[in-house]
Amino acid sequence: MVQQLNTEVEFVSKANAMLNPLSPKPGLLMVGDKGVEYVAEAGPGFIQIPWVNIKRIRVQMFFKGRYVRGFYFETDEGQLLEFVVDEAKDSLRAMRKHLPREKFVAQQSNLASMFKNPFKKKKQNNNEE
């Protein structure tokens, strides 16, 4: 059995760890007093990330922030861990208690970049009256 990182768990949500893009691993994401933990539902698998090791959290937002799909954790060791979470907004609120606002970054969705019109003219600010 794995030794838990947190002494107190503040928030728990179902999540998929996207360690492999073709086969997500379902489990539980736990936000606690010492960091974030992920425990797989079936089989072996766990991830523990202390708060001090989190460099940045990239938030996957859609529809101008009304829907949050999940997030990426960037660690100080250069790892990038992706999680798709059922209750992503509530998870972020729980993490916000432990991390400063500067560590949370909105990531442009793939849909927004796909539907961006490369031929659209930029508006010019003409102040002629």
C-alpha positions as CSV (number, residue, x, y, z in Angstrom):
1,M,0.0,0.0,0.0
2,V,1.2,3.5,-0.8
3,Q,1.8,6.1,1.9
4,Q,-0.6,9.0,1.5
5,L,0.9,12.4,0.9
6,N,-1.9,14.4,2.5
7,T,-2.9,14.3,6.2
8,E,-6.3,15.9,5.3
9,V,-8.1,15.5,2.1
10,E,-10.2,18.6,1.2
11,F,-11.7,17.6,-2.2
12,V,-12.2,14.3,-4.1
13,S,-13.4,14.0,-7.7
14,K,-13.4,11.3,-10.4
15,A,-10.7,11.8,-12.9
16,N,-8.9,10.3,-15.9
17,A,-5.2,10.4,-16.0
18,M,-4.1,10.9,-19.6
19,L,-0.7,9.2,-19.3
20,N,-1.3,7.7,-22.7
21,P,-3.5,9.6,-25.1
22,L,-5.1,6.4,-26.4
23,S,-6.1,4.9,-23.1
24,P,-7.0,7.1,-20.2
25,K,-6.7,5.6,-16.7
26,P,-9.8,6.2,-14.5
27,G,-9.3,7.0,-10.8
28,L,-9.8,9.6,-8.1
29,L,-8.1,13.0,-7.9
30,M,-7.7,14.2,-4.3
31,V,-6.7,17.7,-3.3
32,G,-5.3,18.0,0.2
33,D,-3.3,20.0,2.6
34,K,0.1,18.9,1.3
35,G,-0.6,18.4,-2.5
36,V,-2.5,16.6,-5.2
37,E,-2.9,12.9,-5.3
38,Y,-4.3,10.6,-8.0
39,V,-5.1,6.9,-7.3
40,A,-6.2,4.6,-10.1
41,E,-9.4,2.7,-9.7
42,A,-8.2,-0.6,-11.1
43,G,-4.8,-2.0,-10.9
44,P,-1.6,-0.3,-9.7
45,G,-1.1,3.4,-10.3
46,F,-0.8,6.5,-8.3
47,I,0.6,10.0,-8.7
48,Q,1.6,12.3,-5.8
49,I,2.4,16.0,-6.5
50,P,3.4,18.2,-3.5
51,W,2.4,21.9,-3.7
52,V,6.0,23.0,-3.7
53,N,6.7,21.0,-6.9
54,I,3.9,22.5,-9.0
55,K,5.4,25.1,-11.3
56,R,2.2,25.9,-13.2
57,I,-1.4,24.6,-13.8
58,R,-2.7,24.9,-17.4
59,V,-6.5,25.0,-17.4
60,Q,-8.3,23.7,-20.4
61,M,-11.3,26.1,-20.8
62,F,-14.0,26.1,-23.4
63,F,-16.8,28.5,-24.1
64,K,-15.0,31.5,-22.6
65,G,-14.4,29.8,-19.3
66,R,-17.9,28.4,-18.8
67,Y,-16.7,24.8,-19.1
68,V,-13.5,23.5,-17.7
69,R,-12.5,20.1,-19.1
70,G,-9.4,19.4,-17.1
71,F,-5.9,20.7,-16.5
72,Y,-2.2,20.0,-16.9
73,F,0.3,20.0,-14.0
74,E,3.7,21.3,-14.9
75,T,6.2,20.2,-12.3
76,D,9.6,21.7,-11.4
77,E,11.2,18.5,-12.9
78,G,9.7,19.3,-16.3
79,Q,6.9,16.7,-16.2
80,L,3.6,17.5,-17.8
81,L,0.7,15.5,-16.3
82,E,-2.8,15.8,-17.9
83,F,-6.0,15.1,-16.0
84,V,-9.6,15.2,-17.2
85,V,-11.8,15.8,-14.2
86,D,-15.5,15.5,-13.6
87,E,-15.7,18.5,-11.3
88,A,-12.8,20.5,-12.6
89,K,-14.0,23.9,-11.5
90,D,-14.5,22.7,-7.9
91,S,-11.1,21.0,-8.0
92,L,-9.5,24.3,-9.1
93,R,-11.2,26.2,-6.3
94,A,-9.8,23.7,-3.8
95,M,-6.3,24.1,-5.3
96,R,-6.6,27.9,-5.3
97,K,-6.5,27.8,-1.5
98,H,-2.9,26.5,-1.7
99,L,-1.4,28.1,-4.8
100,P,-1.2,31.7,-5.9
101,R,-3.2,32.9,-8.8
102,E,-0.1,33.4,-11.0
103,K,0.4,29.6,-11.1
104,F,-3.0,29.1,-12.9
105,V,-2.8,29.7,-16.7
106,A,-5.7,29.4,-19.2
107,Q,-4.7,27.3,-22.1
108,Q,-6.2,28.0,-25.5
109,S,-8.3,25.1,-26.6
110,N,-7.6,23.2,-29.8
111,L,-11.1,24.0,-31.1
112,A,-10.4,27.8,-30.8
113,S,-7.1,27.4,-32.7
114,M,-8.8,25.2,-35.3
115,F,-11.6,27.6,-36.1
116,K,-9.4,30.7,-36.1
117,N,-9.8,32.5,-39.4
118,P,-6.3,33.2,-40.8
119,F,-7.8,35.5,-43.5
120,K,-9.7,37.7,-41.1
121,K,-8.6,41.4,-41.4
122,K,-7.5,43.1,-38.3
123,K,-9.6,46.1,-37.3
124,Q,-7.8,49.4,-37.7
125,N,-8.4,52.2,-35.3
126,N,-9.1,55.3,-37.4
127,N,-9.5,58.3,-35.3
128,E,-10.4,60.6,-38.2
129,E,-13.5,62.6,-37.7
